[in-house]
Amino acid sequence: MTTTPQTLNRKQRREKERLLKKSNKKTEMDEKLGLFEKIPEQCLTCFKPFDKTNKQMVTSWSVVVREDKGTVRLYCPTCWKKAQDFIAQSHKP
């Protein structure tokens, strides 16, 4: 099988697209890791301390990220539940 200019061009184009996609993923991951560094050390509402190394805390606490403003807010499960309940009550007719 011989390679024609068309197949060579296709290979180059696909390789270029693959490299571009890979570099975009790295940039996106760097942005997300940068926001991870901005996670506060306590709940925004009740100021309960947050331990990033505690797996149970990491999975149960809620993080709200505003990428457009670059802000990261952290809420403990109790405060998050209160906020959700308040929202649900305010939407009832």
Secondary structure, 3 states (H helix, E strand, C coil): CCCCHHHHHHHHHHHHHHHHHHHHHHHHHHHHHHHHCCCCCECCCCCCECCCCCHHHHHHCEEEEECCCCEEEEECHHHHHHHHHHHHHHCCC
